[in-house]
Every structure is written in structure tokens, then in C-alpha cells.
């Protein structure tokens, strides 16, 4: 959609979706590209992403772009864009900055268990275990080198079967001290070997003093 016509297209799109089913949620995020999220009363969710041709082709030519013929389904192509896309995207490389952040954030959150349990904050201990699982999941996504990481609900398409099996085996604690401590221990034992291997591969200095403390 031409940049100057995205607002007009949003208005037309809202009429079309609303004619299918009453809209109960509508969100527009504007920028060089526009993302529209709509949810109807029947919980039909419709996402529309708009970008102009030049910007899209520029993005698709980037070495890190996930846009390629193998990752998209062409439904209608009046502008003849699809043949100009690469056949398949290159594998994405893990981000050293992101991996370093995940390592340090994991150690920081893990260390807070002493504070939380010392204060008897069992509910926050459950939250902490969830944060650690999320950091482990994000580390696994960095490991996969998947060129197309999709949205928030596409984890099973990104991680490997072995990674997913490991995530499914993790404990989900109740607000019980022993369960919370066990969950932290199990997740940490999954995280650290993976993180150390990836850090070594990417040339990241391991925060030995931070982990030791």
C-alpha cells in the first residue's frame, strides 16, 4: 500500500472486517509500515500489515530479512512483487548483544530468589520461576538460527522438537517454597550449559564473578 494511502486503507479495511462480524477491538500502529489488529465478537482475529513496495523490497534484500518466496504465501500480487523476492532467506545468526543480555538477566533474576524467599514472597517466587523459563525460551530461540521467528504464538514452529520437549519437562511451581526452589534449580540447570556453549561460540566473555556471587 502506498505510504500516503495507508490511513485510507485502514478505514476501508475496518468497514470490510466489520461487515463480516462486529468489531470489539481495533488497534493501528503507524510507522513506515502500519500494523492493524482487529478482533471480532466471535473472536475472529485479523491482522493486517501494510508497507509500500519500495520499502518492502528494500527490507527483503537485507541479509537478515525473513521475507522470501519460501516463507510467504502469495494470494494476490498485482504489483508483481513475489518474483523479485529471494527464493529462501538466509539463516539468522544469534545476536551476541541479546545473548549477553539473556545471560546476565538470568543470573540477576536467579539471584533474587534469596531475597524473595527471605521475605516469604511465595507468589513472587512463582513469578520469578516464570521469568527464568521465559529467558531460557528466548535463549533457545537464539540457538535455532530460524530466519522467520513469527509472532508470539508461533514458538512450536521455531524451536526444535528437542528444545520443546525440554521446555515441557520444566516444573511449574505452586506458591510453595520447596516447589519454587526446585523450579529455579531445574531451569538453571537447563539454562547454564546452553548459555555457556552459545557464549563460547559467539566469543562472549562469561560473567564468572556474577554467577559465582
Backbone as numpy.savetxt, mean C-alpha at the origin, in Angstrom:
# Nx Ny Nz CAx CAy CAz Cx Cy Cz
-8.60 12.48 -20.20 -9.46 13.67 -20.20 -8.56 14.89 -20.20
-8.79 15.83 -21.10 -7.99 17.05 -21.13 -8.06 17.75 -19.78
-6.93 18.28 -19.34 -6.84 18.87 -18.02 -7.92 19.89 -17.72
-8.24 20.72 -18.69 -9.23 21.75 -18.47 -10.66 21.26 -18.43
-10.87 19.99 -18.73 -12.24 19.45 -18.77 -12.49 18.41 -17.67
-11.58 18.28 -16.75 -11.77 17.26 -15.72 -12.92 17.60 -14.78
-13.09 18.87 -14.40 -14.19 19.25 -13.53 -15.53 19.00 -14.22
-15.60 19.35 -15.50 -16.81 19.09 -16.29 -17.12 17.60 -16.36
-16.08 16.81 -16.57 -16.26 15.36 -16.67 -16.72 14.79 -15.33
-16.21 15.31 -14.21 -16.66 14.87 -12.88 -18.17 15.07 -12.74
-18.66 16.22 -13.19 -20.09 16.52 -13.07 -20.92 15.55 -13.90
-20.47 15.28 -15.11 -21.19 14.33 -15.97 -21.16 12.93 -15.36
-20.00 12.56 -14.83 -19.83 11.23 -14.24 -20.75 11.04 -13.04
-20.91 12.11 -12.25 -21.80 12.03 -11.09 -23.24 11.80 -11.52
-23.65 12.44 -12.58 -25.01 12.22 -13.10 -25.19 10.77 -13.56
-24.18 10.24 -14.24 -24.27 8.86 -14.75 -24.36 7.86 -13.60
-23.46 7.99 -12.63 -23.45 7.05 -11.50 -24.74 7.19 -10.70
-25.18 8.42 -10.48 -26.40 8.65 -9.72 -27.63 8.09 -10.39
-27.61 7.98 -11.71 -28.74 7.40 -12.43 -28.79 5.88 -12.25
-27.65 5.28 -11.93 -27.61 3.83 -11.70 -28.12 3.51 -10.30
-27.67 4.29 -9.31 -28.07 4.06 -7.92 -27.79 5.34 -7.14
-28.61 5.67 -6.13 -28.37 6.89 -5.35 -26.98 6.91 -4.73
-26.32 8.04 -4.83 -24.96 8.19 -4.31 -25.02 8.59 -2.84
-24.31 7.85 -1.99 -24.27 8.19 -0.56 -22.90 8.77 -0.16
-21.90 8.62 -1.03 -20.58 9.19 -0.75 -19.94 9.59 -2.07
-19.35 10.80 -2.07 -18.70 11.30 -3.28 -17.48 12.09 -2.86
-16.33 11.80 -3.47 -15.09 12.51 -3.15 -14.31 12.76 -4.43
-13.79 13.97 -4.57 -12.94 14.33 -5.71 -11.60 14.84 -5.18
-10.53 14.21 -5.61 -9.20 14.68 -5.26 -8.56 15.24 -6.52
-8.37 16.54 -6.54 -7.87 17.23 -7.73 -6.36 17.39 -7.69
-5.78 17.44 -8.85 -4.36 17.65 -9.02 -4.05 17.54 -10.49
-2.80 17.23 -10.85 -2.51 16.97 -12.27 -3.40 15.85 -12.81
-3.70 14.90 -11.92 -4.70 13.87 -12.21 -5.82 14.03 -11.18
-7.02 13.59 -11.54 -8.17 13.68 -10.64 -8.66 12.29 -10.31
-8.88 12.03 -9.02 -9.42 10.76 -8.57 -10.79 10.99 -7.97
-11.79 10.26 -8.48 -13.15 10.35 -7.98 -13.52 9.02 -7.34
-14.01 9.08 -6.10 -14.52 7.90 -5.41 -16.01 8.09 -5.19
-16.81 7.12 -5.62 -18.26 7.17 -5.41 -18.71 5.86 -4.78
-19.65 5.97 -3.84 -20.28 4.79 -3.24 -21.79 5.02 -3.28
-22.51 4.02 -3.77 -23.96 4.14 -3.89 -24.66 3.50 -2.70
-25.98 3.67 -2.64 -26.76 3.13 -1.53 -26.74 1.61 -1.49
-26.40 0.96 -2.60 -26.27 -0.49 -2.64 -24.82 -0.93 -2.41
-23.99 0.02 -1.98 -22.56 -0.18 -1.74 -21.81 -0.64 -3.00
-22.25 -0.10 -4.11 -21.48 -0.22 -5.34 -20.42 0.87 -5.28
-19.17 0.48 -5.33 -18.10 1.46 -5.29 -17.54 1.63 -6.69
-17.44 2.87 -7.12 -16.94 3.20 -8.46 -15.82 4.21 -8.33
-14.63 3.84 -8.75 -13.49 4.75 -8.72 -13.15 5.17 -10.14
-12.94 6.46 -10.34 -12.57 6.98 -11.66 -11.32 7.83 -11.51
-10.31 7.51 -12.30 -9.06 8.26 -12.27 -8.89 8.92 -13.63
-8.66 10.23 -13.64 -8.57 10.97 -14.90 -7.22 11.66 -15.01
-6.63 11.58 -16.20 -5.39 12.27 -16.47 -5.36 12.55 -17.97
-4.67 13.62 -18.36 -4.64 13.90 -19.80 -3.62 13.01 -20.49
-3.74 12.91 -21.80 -2.96 11.95 -22.58 -1.45 12.19 -22.43
-1.03 13.45 -22.56 0.41 13.75 -22.50 1.00 13.35 -21.16
0.28 13.67 -20.07 0.80 13.34 -18.74 0.83 11.83 -18.52
-0.19 11.15 -19.05 -0.24 9.70 -18.88 0.91 9.02 -19.62
1.15 9.44 -20.86 2.25 8.85 -21.62 3.60 9.19 -21.01
3.70 10.39 -20.41 4.94 10.75 -19.72 5.17 9.85 -18.52
4.11 9.61 -17.76 4.22 8.71 -16.60 4.58 7.30 -17.03
3.96 6.83 -18.09 4.17 5.45 -18.52 5.57 5.23 -19.05
6.26 6.31 -19.45 7.63 6.16 -19.96 8.67 6.17 -18.85
8.22 6.44 -17.62 9.14 6.44 -16.48 9.62 5.02 -16.18
10.89 4.84 -15.80 11.39 3.49 -15.49 10.62 2.81 -14.35
10.01 3.62 -13.46 9.30 3.04 -12.32 7.79 2.95 -12.56
7.35 3.24 -13.78 5.90 3.27 -14.03 5.30 1.87 -14.04
4.12 1.68 -13.40 3.43 0.39 -13.46 2.51 0.27 -14.67
2.39 1.35 -15.47 1.43 1.35 -16.56 2.02 0.69 -17.79
1.40 -0.40 -18.19 1.87 -1.14 -19.35 0.70 -1.96 -19.89
0.87 -2.49 -21.09 -0.21 -3.27 -21.70 -0.56 -4.49 -20.86
0.43 -5.07 -20.18 0.16 -6.29 -19.39 -0.54 -6.00 -18.08
-0.57 -4.73 -17.62 -1.18 -4.41 -16.33 -2.50 -3.68 -16.48
-2.91 -3.38 -17.70 -4.15 -2.65 -17.93 -5.06 -3.45 -18.84
-6.37 -3.26 -18.67 -7.36 -3.82 -19.59 -7.92 -2.67 -20.41
-7.77 -2.74 -21.71 -8.22 -1.67 -22.58 -9.69 -1.90 -22.94
-10.57 -1.01 -22.47 -11.99 -1.13 -22.77 -12.39 -0.23 -23.93
-11.85 0.98 -23.98 -12.17 1.93 -25.03 -10.96 2.84 -25.19
-10.51 3.07 -26.41 -9.25 3.79 -26.61 -9.36 4.70 -27.82
-10.22 5.71 -27.71 -10.41 6.63 -28.84 -9.14 7.42 -29.14
-8.31 7.67 -28.12 -7.10 8.46 -28.31 -5.91 7.62 -28.76
-6.12 6.31 -28.93 -5.08 5.40 -29.41 -3.82 5.45 -28.53
-4.06 5.33 -27.23 -2.96 5.39 -26.26 -2.36 4.02 -26.00
-3.20 2.99 -25.97 -2.75 1.66 -25.55 -1.55 1.14 -26.34
-1.53 1.24 -27.69 -0.37 0.71 -28.42 0.94 1.41 -28.10
0.85 2.64 -27.56 2.07 3.39 -27.26 2.67 3.01 -25.91
1.94 2.22 -25.12 2.44 1.82 -23.81 3.46 0.69 -23.94
4.40 0.59 -22.99 5.30 -0.57 -23.01 4.51 -1.86 -22.81
5.03 -2.95 -23.34 4.32 -4.23 -23.25 4.19 -4.66 -21.79
5.24 -4.53 -21.02 5.19 -4.91 -19.60 6.07 -3.94 -18.82
5.77 -3.72 -17.54 6.56 -2.79 -16.74 7.82 -3.45 -16.23
8.84 -2.66 -15.95 10.04 -3.23 -15.33 9.76 -3.55 -13.87
10.47 -4.51 -13.28 10.27 -4.78 -11.84 10.68 -3.56 -11.03
9.93 -3.27 -9.98 10.29 -2.13 -9.14 11.35 -2.56 -8.14
12.24 -1.65 -7.84 13.28 -1.92 -6.86 12.83 -1.43 -5.48
13.20 -2.13 -4.42 12.86 -1.64 -3.08 13.44 -0.25 -2.87
12.74 0.58 -2.13 13.21 1.92 -1.82 14.09 1.87 -0.57
15.39 2.18 -0.68 16.25 2.16 0.51 15.73 3.07 1.61
15.22 4.25 1.24 14.72 5.18 2.25 13.50 4.59 2.96
12.62 3.95 2.20 11.43 3.35 2.82 11.80 2.18 3.72
12.73 1.34 3.27 13.14 0.20 4.07 13.82 0.66 5.35
14.67 1.67 5.26 15.34 2.20 6.45 14.31 2.76 7.43
13.30 3.46 6.91 12.24 3.97 7.78 11.50 2.82 8.47
11.15 1.77 7.72 10.41 0.65 8.30 11.20 -0.02 9.42
12.50 -0.17 9.22 13.35 -0.80 10.23 13.36 0.01 11.53
13.61 1.30 11.39 13.69 2.16 12.58 12.33 2.32 13.26
11.27 2.41 12.46 9.94 2.55 13.05 9.54 1.26 13.77
9.91 0.11 13.21 9.59 -1.15 13.87 10.28 -1.22 15.23
11.57 -0.88 15.28 12.29 -0.92 16.55 11.67 0.06 17.55
11.30 1.25 17.07 10.70 2.25 17.96 9.39 1.75 18.56
8.50 1.20 17.71 7.22 0.72 18.20 7.40 -0.49 19.11
8.31 -1.39 18.73 8.56 -2.57 19.55 9.04 -2.16 20.94
9.91 -1.16 21.01 10.43 -0.71 22.29 9.38 -0.11 23.19
8.30 0.40 22.61 7.24 1.01 23.42 6.45 -0.01 24.23
6.63 -1.30 23.95 5.91 -2.32 24.71 6.25 -2.24 26.19
7.49 -1.86 26.50 7.88 -1.74 27.91 7.08 -0.63 28.60
6.88 0.48 27.87 6.11 1.59 28.43 4.65 1.19 28.58
4.08 0.61 27.51 2.67 0.25 27.52 2.32 -0.76 28.60
3.15 -1.80 28.72 2.86 -2.82 29.74 3.14 -2.29 31.14
4.15 -1.41 31.25 4.43 -0.82 32.56 3.27 0.03 33.06
2.55 0.64 32.12 1.41 1.47 32.49 0.10 0.67 32.52
0.17 -0.59 32.14 -1.03 -1.40 32.10 -1.98 -1.05 30.97
-1.44 -0.48 29.88 -2.26 -0.07 28.74 -2.45 -1.25 27.79
-3.34 -2.16 28.15 -3.51 -3.39 27.38 -4.13 -3.14 26.01
-5.08 -2.22 25.94 -5.71 -1.92 24.65 -4.68 -1.33 23.69
-3.84 -0.42 24.19 -2.79 0.14 23.35 -1.75 -0.91 22.98
-1.56 -1.90 23.83 -0.66 -3.00 23.49 -1.17 -3.78 22.29
-2.49 -3.98 22.22 -3.09 -4.64 21.05 -2.86 -3.78 19.81
-3.05 -2.46 19.96 -2.81 -1.55 18.84 -1.36 -1.64 18.38
-0.43 -1.70 19.34 0.98 -1.80 18.99 1.30 -3.05 18.20
0.69 -4.17 18.58 0.91 -5.42 17.83 0.41 -5.26 16.40
-0.70 -4.55 16.23 -1.21 -4.30 14.89 -0.28 -3.42 14.07
0.31 -2.42 14.71 1.27 -1.56 14.02 2.48 -2.36 13.55
2.95 -3.27 14.39 4.09 -4.10 14.00 3.74 -5.01 12.83
2.54 -5.58 12.83 2.12 -6.42 11.70 2.08 -5.61 10.42
1.59 -4.38 10.53 1.51 -3.51 9.35 2.91 -3.20 8.82
3.85 -2.92 9.70 5.22 -2.63 9.26 5.85 -3.85 8.61
5.58 -5.04 9.15 6.07 -6.28 8.54 5.47 -6.45 7.15
4.18 -6.19 7.01 3.52 -6.31 5.71 4.15 -5.36 4.70
4.39 -4.14 5.12 4.99 -3.15 4.21 6.41 -3.56 3.81
7.13 -4.18 4.73 8.47 -4.68 4.39 8.36 -5.78 3.34
7.39 -6.67 3.49 7.20 -7.74 2.52 6.88 -7.18 1.14
6.06 -6.14 1.09 5.74 -5.51 -0.20 7.01 -4.97 -0.85
7.91 -4.39 -0.04 9.18 -3.92 -0.60 10.00 -5.08 -1.14
9.91 -6.24 -0.49 10.67 -7.42 -0.94 10.21 -7.91 -2.31
8.92 -7.78 -2.61 8.36 -8.46 -3.78 8.82 -7.90 -5.10
9.20 -6.62 -5.15 9.55 -5.94 -6.39 8.40 -5.94 -7.39
7.17 -5.95 -6.89 6.01 -5.92 -7.78 5.93 -4.57 -8.46
5.79 -4.53 -9.79 5.70 -3.24 -10.48 4.36 -2.54 -10.27
3.32 -3.28 -9.93 1.99 -2.70 -9.75 1.47 -3.10 -8.39
1.52 -2.18 -7.43 1.14 -2.49 -6.05 -0.33 -2.22 -5.76
-1.07 -1.74 -6.74 -2.51 -1.62 -6.62 -2.94 -0.76 -5.44
-4.17 -1.00 -4.96 -4.72 -0.22 -3.87 -4.63 -0.95 -2.55
-5.36 -0.41 -1.57 -5.27 -0.92 -0.21 -5.83 -2.33 -0.07
-6.71 -2.75 -0.97 -7.37 -4.05 -0.83 -6.81 -5.09 -1.79
-5.57 -4.91 -2.24 -4.99 -5.83 -3.21 -3.77 -6.56 -2.67
-3.66 -6.70 -1.36 -2.45 -7.28 -0.77 -2.18 -8.68 -1.31
-3.23 -9.51 -1.44 -3.02 -10.90 -1.87 -2.51 -10.99 -3.30
-2.64 -9.91 -4.08 -2.11 -9.90 -5.45 -0.65 -9.47 -5.50
-0.18 -8.92 -4.38 1.17 -8.35 -4.38 2.17 -9.28 -3.70
1.85 -9.73 -2.49 2.79 -10.57 -1.76 2.75 -12.00 -2.30
3.78 -12.75 -2.01 3.85 -14.14 -2.47 2.98 -15.02 -1.56
2.73 -16.24 -2.02 1.96 -17.19 -1.22 2.67 -17.49 0.10
4.00 -17.57 0.05 4.78 -17.83 1.27 4.66 -16.67 2.25
4.73 -15.44 1.74 4.58 -14.27 2.59 3.18 -14.22 3.21
2.15 -14.48 2.39 0.79 -14.43 2.90 0.57 -15.49 3.97
1.13 -16.68 3.77 0.99 -17.74 4.76 1.62 -17.32 6.08
2.77 -16.64 6.00 3.43 -16.18 7.22 2.59 -15.11 7.93
2.00 -14.21 7.17 1.14 -13.20 7.76 -0.09 -13.82 8.42
-0.65 -14.84 7.78 -1.85 -15.48 8.32 -1.56 -16.26 9.60
-0.30 -16.66 9.80 0.06 -17.40 11.01 0.30 -16.48 12.21
0.39 -15.19 11.99 0.69 -14.28 13.09 -0.45 -14.24 14.11
-0.14 -14.13 15.38 -1.20 -14.07 16.40 -1.88 -12.70 16.41
-3.16 -12.72 16.70 -3.95 -11.50 16.88 -4.39 -11.46 18.34
-3.69 -10.69 19.18 -3.91 -10.80 20.62 -5.18 -10.11 21.11
-5.72 -10.63 22.20 -6.74 -9.94 22.98 -6.02 -9.00 23.94
-6.75 -8.11 24.62 -6.09 -7.23 25.59 -5.69 -7.98 26.86
-4.83 -8.97 26.66 -4.30 -9.80 27.74 -2.78 -9.69 27.67
-2.14 -9.39 28.78 -0.71 -9.10 28.78 0.12 -10.20 28.11
-0.11 -11.45 28.47 0.68 -12.55 27.91 0.49 -12.66 26.40
-0.74 -12.46 25.92 -1.00 -12.54 24.48 -0.33 -11.39 23.73
-0.35 -10.22 24.33 0.27 -9.05 23.70 1.78 -9.24 23.58
2.42 -9.71 24.65 3.86 -9.93 24.63 4.23 -11.01 23.61
3.43 -12.08 23.56 3.70 -13.16 22.60 3.58 -12.65 21.18
2.56 -11.83 20.91 2.36 -11.30 19.56 3.55 -10.42 19.15
4.00 -9.57 20.03 5.17 -8.73 19.73 6.40 -9.58 19.43
6.59 -10.62 20.22 7.75 -11.50 20.05 7.70 -12.23 18.71
6.53 -12.77 18.37 6.40 -13.53 17.12 6.60 -12.63 15.91
5.98 -11.46 15.91 6.13 -10.55 14.77 7.57 -10.08 14.64
8.22 -9.80 15.76 9.62 -9.37 15.72 10.51 -10.45 15.13
10.23 -11.71 15.47 11.04 -12.80 14.94 10.80 -13.03 13.45
9.67 -12.58 12.94 9.45 -12.61 11.49 10.12 -11.42 10.81
10.05 -10.27 11.48 10.51 -9.03 10.85 12.03 -8.95 10.74
12.74 -9.19 11.83 14.16 -8.89 11.86 14.99 -9.68 10.84
14.80 -10.99 10.68 15.60 -11.69 9.67 15.35 -11.15 8.26
14.09 -10.88 7.94 13.77 -10.33 6.62 14.39 -8.94 6.44
14.24 -8.12 7.47 14.75 -6.76 7.38 16.27 -6.73 7.26
16.94 -7.60 8.00 18.41 -7.63 7.92 18.89 -8.06 6.53
18.21 -9.06 5.94 18.59 -9.50 4.59 18.39 -8.37 3.58
17.26 -7.69 3.68 16.98 -6.62 2.72 17.91 -5.44 2.94
18.21 -5.12 4.19 19.14 -4.03 4.47 20.52 -4.33 3.90
20.98 -5.57 4.06 22.28 -5.95 3.52 22.30 -5.84 2.00
21.22 -6.27 1.38 21.11 -6.21 -0.08 21.14 -4.78 -0.60
20.54 -3.86 0.17 20.44 -2.47 -0.27 21.57 -1.60 0.27
22.47 -2.19 1.05 23.58 -1.41 1.59 23.18 -0.45 2.69
22.14 -0.81 3.45 21.67 0.04 4.55 22.40 -0.36 5.83
22.96 0.62 6.51 23.62 0.35 7.79 22.57 -0.04 8.83
22.77 -1.18 9.46 21.79 -1.65 10.45 21.94 -0.85 11.75
20.83 -0.38 12.34 20.91 0.41 13.59 21.14 -0.50 14.80
22.35 -1.03 14.92 22.67 -1.99 15.97 22.40 -1.44 17.36
22.85 -0.20 17.63 22.70 0.36 18.98 21.21 0.54 19.31
20.42 0.95 18.33 18.98 1.17 18.54 18.31 -0.17 18.85
18.62 -1.21 18.06 18.03 -2.51 18.31 18.47 -3.06 19.67
19.76 -2.91 19.99 20.27 -3.43 21.25 19.55 -2.77 22.44
19.37 -1.44 22.33 18.70 -0.70 23.42 17.25 -1.18 23.57
